[in-house]
Structures are given as structure tokens and as C-alpha cells.
Amino acid sequence: MANTSAPLSEVGIANMAAALLAEYPIPSLDHDSPLGRFMAREFGYVRNEMLEAYPWHFAKSRALLPVASTPPFGFLRAYNLPADCLRLLPIRYMGRHDGELYPYEVESNQVLTDYEMNGALPIHYIRRETDPTKFTPLFARALGSRLALLCAQRVTGKASYYQVCLEAYRSALLEAYNADSLSRGTPESQYNNEVLAVRGA
């Protein structure tokens, strides 16, 4: 009997790609097969690309960064980004989603800005999430579809699989985007309306 409650895993996601390509499942990412060799080489890169491309709520983190240095010009402060930061989200007053936007620049592994809050910089960012059990099922399906798309012709030798995988990827990605947008918390417009209602009470 199939285990429908098994946690998400890298191999499980790779085998979502295998199913799209009508290939046999692989037991590990370093399996000695065309699909296994592709996964061993590309899985982490493709995962990081998908994480960076969109502010997925399951990969969102927050941090208070201490001042690291003073830039020679342009901004008053420089802060070191977290080691697992893939994408810095816009800097807002007090780190609130409805706060005023502050100018900043990212250079190498630092963010430069004039803003600080009690000697630190509050940020939201997308982290390099490497634990598949933290992924949503829809993100995992989209990742598996993208992996299949990228290796379709190389693994199967058939150009027709590329179009099949492209359609599957587009559909899975759209579902993942839509579901993620509903899982973020209070939308900014709704939040503002509720604040106004409270103030007017």
C-alpha cells in the first residue's frame, strides 16, 4: 500500500520529474542513470532559482542586522546580509508590511541604507531553504515539473516531452503562486482598512 503521508524529500521531488518523463523512479539523487546524474548536478541550483524568483511564504525570514561598517559615500550604514539570504525584500519602516519604503542598495553581501531601528536594520528576506519538508506540496510539484522540463530532451531523447513538461510546469507554477498569495497573512489593503475602522470607532 502506498504511503501517502510520507514527508517531502529531494528524491520524491526528483521522482515527480521522473513520472512526467515516463522514466523509472530513482532511489537517490546520485543514482547512476541520466536522470540521476542530472539531479545530482542541478537539483540544488534549480531549487535556489525557484526560491529566489518569488517571495514564497515558507521561505520568508526576518532578521535584525547590526551595523557592519560606514560606506565611503552614498549611504550612512552598511549591514551584512544573512548567509542564507537569496533575495532581500523591500526595506520598510519598523519592518512592517505596510511601513514606509526606505531607499537602499545591495552590493555583494551587504545592504546599504540610511535607515536603522535602535542600532539595527529590520529586514525580511527569502532564505535558501534546503529542507524539502518545509516546502509546500504545490511548490514541490512546480519544482519537480521544472526539473523535468530542463532535462526532458536530454533524458528521454524525445523533443515531444519538452512541450508536455512545459505545460505541466506552467500549470503547477500558477497553482503554487495562487495558493501562496492566499497564505501570506493580512493583505496590505485589508490591513489598512481594518486600521482605519478601528481608529474611527
Backbone hydrogen bonds, N-H to C=O, Kabsch-Sander energy under -0.5 kcal/mol:
donor,donor_aa,acceptor,acceptor_aa,energy
4,T,2,A,-1.1
6,A,3,N,-0.9
13,I,9,S,-2.2
14,A,10,E,-2.5
15,N,11,V,-2.2
16,M,12,G,-0.9
16,M,13,I,-0.6
17,A,13,I,-1.4
18,A,14,A,-1.8
19,A,15,N,-2.1
20,L,16,M,-1.7
21,L,17,A,-1.7
22,A,19,A,-1.1
23,E,18,A,-3.0
31,H,28,S,-1.4
33,S,31,H,-2.1
37,R,33,S,-3.0
38,F,34,P,-1.8
39,M,35,L,-2.4
40,A,29,L,-0.7
40,A,36,G,-2.5
41,R,37,R,-1.5
42,E,38,F,-2.8
43,F,39,M,-2.1
46,V,42,E,-2.7
47,R,43,F,-2.5
48,N,44,G,-2.3
49,E,45,Y,-2.3
50,M,46,V,-2.2
51,L,47,R,-2.2
52,E,48,N,-2.5
53,A,49,E,-1.6
54,Y,50,M,-0.6
54,Y,51,L,-0.8
56,W,54,Y,-2.3
59,A,56,W,-1.0
60,K,57,H,-1.0
61,S,125,Y,-3.0
63,A,123,I,-1.9
65,L,63,A,-0.6
65,L,121,L,-2.6
67,V,119,G,-0.9
68,A,78,A,-3.2
69,S,78,A,-1.5
75,F,73,F,-1.1
77,R,113,T,-1.6
78,A,69,S,-2.2
79,Y,111,V,-2.2
80,N,66,P,-0.5
81,L,109,N,-3.1
85,C,82,P,-1.7
86,L,126,I,-3.3
87,R,126,I,-1.3
89,L,124,H,-2.3
93,Y,100,E,-2.1
95,G,92,R,-2.3
96,R,93,Y,-1.9
99,G,96,R,-1.5
102,Y,91,I,-2.4
105,E,112,L,-2.1
107,E,105,E,-0.5
107,E,110,Q,-2.5
110,Q,107,E,-2.2
111,V,79,Y,-2.5
112,L,105,E,-3.4
113,T,77,R,-1.8
114,D,103,P,-0.5
117,M,120,A,-4.0
120,A,117,M,-1.0
121,L,65,L,-2.2
123,I,63,A,-2.7
125,Y,61,S,-2.6
126,I,87,R,-2.9
127,R,59,A,-3.0
127,R,125,Y,-0.6
128,R,84,D,-2.2
129,E,127,R,-1.6
130,T,128,R,-0.7
134,K,131,D,-2.2
135,F,132,P,-1.2
140,A,136,T,-2.5
141,R,137,P,-2.3
142,A,138,L,-2.2
143,L,139,F,-2.8
144,G,140,A,-2.7
145,S,141,R,-2.2
146,R,142,A,-2.3
147,L,143,L,-2.5
148,A,144,G,-2.1
149,L,145,S,-2.3
150,L,146,R,-2.4
151,C,147,L,-1.2
152,A,148,A,-0.8
152,A,149,L,-0.6
155,V,151,C,-2.7
156,T,152,A,-2.3
157,G,153,Q,-1.9
161,Y,158,K,-1.1
162,Y,159,A,-1.2
163,Q,159,A,-0.8
164,V,160,S,-1.4
165,C,161,Y,-2.6
166,L,162,Y,-2.4
167,E,163,Q,-2.1
168,A,164,V,-1.9
169,Y,165,C,-2.7
170,R,166,L,-2.5
171,S,167,E,-2.1
172,A,168,A,-2.5
173,L,169,Y,-2.8
174,L,170,R,-2.1
175,E,171,S,-2.0
176,A,172,A,-2.3
177,Y,173,L,-2.7
178,N,174,L,-2.5
179,A,175,E,-2.4
180,D,176,A,-2.4
181,S,177,Y,-2.3
182,L,178,N,-0.8
182,L,179,A,-0.7
183,S,180,D,-1.6
191,Y,187,P,-3.0
192,N,188,E,-2.6
193,N,189,S,-2.0
194,E,190,Q,-2.3
195,V,191,Y,-2.3
196,L,192,N,-2.3
197,A,193,N,-2.2
198,V,194,E,-2.2
199,R,195,V,-2.6
200,G,196,L,-1.9
201,A,197,A,-0.6
201,A,198,V,-1.0
